[in-house]
Amino acid sequence: MTPTAGSTLSRVHELLAAHRYSVAESGEGVLSIIEVDSGLTIQAVLSGEILFLSLTCATVPAARITPEIMRKMLASDNGISTSHFQLYDGNEGVTITLNNFCKLQDLGADDEDDILSCVGFLMADAVHARDLIGQDIQ
């Protein structure tokens, strides 16, 4: 029997909660994942077999996103090796996010390891992002 998106998301919720993350549904099909020690928050959305993860770094006025900051975010040697930046225009300014994803297959041990690794890498990349562009966007 193929698991439904709801049951898959529930299993992701249970897995992360068992590994010291605070997890709550923040909308239909969306999980809010908080790393309890740092307070960093990740949003997770399941689309088909792909679990998309997004961590908001900051929301800043558009004028703060300079070519120099863009070069830092896009540089291959910037220390952000497993995630990627995205920019979203909104009413409050430009939101800078770090994003990652993993493909889920049967929710076995390999998938569990992939989910935990993906979340852990995103958290580590957030620390590098703060060091990389934190001073530039304040």
BELBELMO-V865981 format. One record per residue. N is the residue number from 1. RES is the residue in one letter. PHI is phi in whole degrees, -180 to 180 (* if undefined). OMEGA is omega in radians with two decimals (none if undefined). D_FIRST is the distance of its C-alpha to the first C-alpha in Angstrom with 1 decimal. Layout:
N;RES;PHI;OMEGA;D_FIRST, N;RES;PHI;OMEGA;D_FIRST
This chain:
1;M;*;3.13;0.0, 2;T;-79;3.14;3.8, 3;P;-69;3.07;6.3, 4;T;-80;3.12;9.2, 5;A;-59;3.14;12.6, 6;G;-64;-3.14;13.9, 7;S;-71;3.09;11.7, 8;T;-65;3.13;12.3, 9;L;-64;3.08;15.9, 10;S;-63;3.13;16.1, 11;R;-69;3.05;15.2, 12;V;-62;3.10;17.8, 13;H;-56;-3.12;20.2, 14;E;-61;-3.14;19.9, 15;L;-60;-3.10;20.3, 16;L;-67;3.11;23.4, 17;A;-63;3.12;24.8, 18;A;-73;-3.12;24.7, 19;H;-116;2.99;26.8, 20;R;68;2.98;29.7, 21;Y;-108;3.00;28.6, 22;S;-88;-3.03;29.2, 23;V;-126;3.09;26.2, 24;A;-145;3.02;26.2, 25;E;-76;-3.14;24.6, 26;S;-114;3.13;27.4, 27;G;165;-3.14;26.0, 28;E;-65;3.12;22.9, 29;G;77;-3.11;20.4, 30;V;-123;3.05;23.2, 31;L;-108;3.00;23.8, 32;S;-105;-3.04;27.4, 33;I;-114;-3.14;27.7, 34;I;-115;3.03;31.1, 35;E;-78;-2.92;32.4, 36;V;-65;-3.11;34.5, 37;D;-76;-3.08;37.4, 38;S;-95;-3.06;38.2, 39;G;82;3.11;36.8, 40;L;-64;-3.08;35.3, 41;T;-118;3.09;32.6, 42;I;-119;2.99;29.6, 43;Q;-100;3.12;27.5, 44;A;-122;3.10;23.9, 45;V;-133;3.10;21.9, 46;L;-99;3.07;18.4, 47;S;-127;-3.05;18.4, 48;G;64;3.14;15.4, 49;E;-99;-3.09;14.8, 50;I;-105;3.04;18.4, 51;L;-100;3.13;19.8, 52;F;-94;-3.12;23.4, 53;L;-123;-3.10;26.0, 54;S;-140;3.13;29.5, 55;L;-122;3.12;32.5, 56;T;-78;3.10;35.6, 57;C;-86;-3.10;38.7, 58;A;-170;2.94;41.4, 59;T;-121;-3.04;42.5, 60;V;-134;3.02;46.0, 61;P;-60;-3.09;48.5, 62;A;-54;-3.11;47.9, 63;A;-63;3.13;51.3, 64;R;-76;3.14;50.2, 65;I;-86;-3.09;47.7, 66;T;-88;3.05;50.4, 67;P;-56;3.13;50.3, 68;E;-64;3.11;50.9, 69;I;-66;3.11;47.8, 70;M;-60;3.11;45.7, 71;R;-60;3.11;47.0, 72;K;-62;-3.11;46.0, 73;M;-69;-3.07;42.5, 74;L;-94;-3.08;42.1, 75;A;-63;-3.11;43.9, 76;S;-70;-3.11;42.0, 77;D;-109;-3.06;43.9, 78;N;-84;3.13;43.4, 79;G;90;3.08;41.3, 80;I;-97;-2.95;38.1, 81;S;-100;-3.07;36.1, 82;T;-117;-3.11;32.4, 83;S;-121;3.07;32.5, 84;H;-138;3.10;34.2, 85;F;-82;2.94;36.4, 86;Q;-139;3.11;36.0, 87;L;-118;3.13;38.6, 88;Y;-127;3.04;38.0, 89;D;-77;3.10;41.0, 90;G;-151;-3.13;41.2, 91;N;-64;-3.09;43.8, 92;E;-88;-3.07;44.5, 93;G;131;3.14;45.0, 94;V;-103;3.09;42.7, 95;T;-95;3.11;39.7, 96;I;-99;3.12;39.1, 97;T;-123;2.92;35.6, 98;L;-107;-3.02;34.0, 99;N;-135;3.12;30.5, 100;N;-153;3.12;27.9, 101;F;-155;3.00;24.2, 102;C;-145;3.12;21.4, 103;K;-93;3.14;18.4, 104;L;-100;-3.13;15.2, 105;Q;-114;-3.08;12.7, 106;D;-119;-3.11;10.4, 107;L;58;3.05;12.6, 108;G;-85;-3.09;14.2, 109;A;-60;3.13;17.9, 110;D;-64;3.11;18.8, 111;D;-65;3.11;17.2, 112;E;-60;3.10;18.9, 113;D;-63;3.13;22.1, 114;D;-63;-3.14;21.9, 115;I;-63;-3.13;21.5, 116;L;-64;3.11;24.4, 117;S;-65;-3.12;26.5, 118;C;-60;3.11;26.1, 119;V;-65;3.13;27.2, 120;G;-62;3.11;30.0, 121;F;-64;3.13;31.2, 122;L;-64;3.09;31.4, 123;M;-63;3.12;33.5, 124;A;-64;3.13;35.8, 125;D;-65;3.10;36.2, 126;A;-63;3.09;37.2, 127;V;-65;3.10;40.1, 128;H;-64;3.13;41.2, 129;A;-63;3.10;41.1, 130;R;-59;3.12;43.3, 131;D;-68;-3.08;45.7, 132;L;-72;-3.01;45.5, 133;I;-126;-3.06;46.1, 134;G;-55;-3.13;46.6, 135;Q;-67;-3.09;50.4, 136;D;-72;-3.04;50.4, 137;I;-104;3.14;48.5, 138;Q;-77;none;50.3
